[in-house]
């Protein structure tokens, strides 16, 4: 009489049947699967002993069930990502959770270096100055409509330029004849004294300090020989003109008695002027 050879679970004879040997004894295939097989996390069916089983984060899958939850592509031999317990192939993950580079139109992969500004995203190497086309990286930049400029390029392109040296004005500056000037560039044409904040005038569009303008261009008083600046609007001083000669009000007096002739009748006597009394008195 033959020795008993039965399933350790259901006790049915295993003679002539397929079985699986374990440390606790032999099992018929149905009992082995019911006792030891894992349940697929996707289809909730047992993963039989003859099926290829995949394991990820305490979850078990049939090979055919281990697929992207969106496109259903098999992930058995593909890189994948788990998002909120859902398995996603890289393409679907990038499409759903990655942004698109505003410059090249390609996907900005999760974890890659990127720059974000104004609701847009760029690869770090795609975020370039619209002027010099160099990467802006972490440098300061100035947005202008759809363009972005590094500070030097923006200043070179948009900042006002000094009327004298033609270099850009980035701060400070003064306006003369509706044009911008560096404060240090607005100087007297004669003596090079800075004119910013000072009273000055111009001749042929060239600026001059009061002193240089008087010395160079103002008429000279026929008495004291000093410049008369009243007529230039540089001090409000009054003067008297007669023929081609000029006098300060304070200098327009009789050459003999020194009486002021301002508003009075006078008589020219060669290079001098005399009051009527001195003129009538004779030499």
Protein Blocks (a to p, Z undefined) as FASTA:
>chain_A
ZZddddfklopafehiacdddfkbccdfklmmmmmmccdfklopacdfkbccddeehiac
dfklmccfklopafklgccddeehiacdfklmmmmmmccdfklopacdehiacddeehia
cdfklmccfklopafkjaccddehjbccdfklmmmmmmccdfklopacfbgcideehiac
dfklmccfklopafehpacddeehiacdfklmmmmmpccdfklopacfklnopnopacdd
ehjbccdfklmccfklopafehiacddehjbccdfklmmnoZZ
